[in-house]
Amino acid sequence: MAQLLVLSSAPGGGAALPALELLSHRVRQIPAEAAQLVNAPSADVIFVDARFDLVGAKSLSKILTTTGVEAPLVLIVTEGGLTAVSTDWGIDDVVLVGAGPAEIDARIRLAMGRRAADQVSTRIQTSGITIDESSYSAKVHGKPLDLTYKEFQLLHFFATHPSRVFTREQLLSEVWGYDYFGGTRTVDVHVRRLRAKLGDLEQLIGTVRNVGYRFNVYEDDAPAAASAPA
């Protein structure tokens, strides 16, 4: 059973999506006002009612997106209102007001599944390091690292290619790009800075003498790191 939150300013306070009441999910409906979001209950899926106010629904959807709401957003809209919907709304899916229980239930399951998959694919966890690809940030034992963009890219590349040895030339090509005209000394400088920021985990970036560098992982973490997206 999913926790569903419906944001609606329908006249008379009627149900924004009547078919929801026929499902086993827990449904809460509150006014579609930004002020109401402060104390809004947590939800697995948020429905935004756009039947009567497309402009207001678009504005509310953008507020939810920019404030980092993790639950997927599903827009309730009339068939005529579909022409106004575009990617800049920040929504995950749309459902017509006349949709039946089976369709709505399927959209809820799909929205939750896609969001869960996105959260897994954007995070890499290995050997005490957590890398969030979506926010270009990294943590060591839960403590944020202050990384430059290039340092983040280098750490990300190492973490997604565990135990493999790369020459300085290969790292320069993969992280800086083939059109970069700087020398391989740039790699050494960035590795040294990255190690310093990793603190007690600096040994994760190992030096292979006369060859290059390798990202070492704890033995228990090797399978998980190897399956991380490249």
C-alpha positions, 0 to 999 in steps of 0.5 A: 500500500502506497502513501499518496498525497493529492494537492488540489484546490478543487471547488468544494473540496471534492476528490481530485481523482475519484478512482483513487478511492477505489484502490487500497492505497492511503490517500491524503488530499490537501490544498494546492498551496505552497504554504501547505507544503511545509507541514505536508505528510510524507508520500510515495507519490504526489498528485498535482491537480491541474484540472482548474488551474494549469498555471498554478499547477505548473508553478507548484510542480516547479516549486516541488522539483526545485525544493528536492522532493524525492517522491515522483510527481503525477499531474491530474489533467483534463484531456484539453489540458494535455496540450499545455504540459511540457518537460519544463513542468518537472513532472514524472507522469500525467493521468487523465481525470477520467482514468480508471482504478487499474490505470491509476494503480499501474501509473503509481507502481511505474512512477515509484519503480522509476524513481527507485531505479533513478536513486540507485543508479545515481549513487555509488557506494564503495569502501567508505565513499559515497558518490552522488552523480546527480548532485556531483558530490561525494562523501567519506564516511558520511562527511561531505568532500569539498571537491572541484569538478575535475576532482569529482570526475577523477574520483568518479572514474576511479570508483567506477573502474575498481582495481584496474590500472590506468596510465597517466595518459589514459586518465588524461584522455578519459577524465580531461578529454582527448583534446586536452593539451596539458601534460600528464603532470596534471594527473599527478597534481589532481591525484595528490589533492584528491588523496589529501581530501580523502584523508584516512582513505587516501590509500584507496588511490594506489600508485602502480610504479612505472605504470600509473594509478589504481583504485583499490577497494576493500575486498568486501566491496569489490563485487558492488563496486564492479557492478556500478555504472561506468 
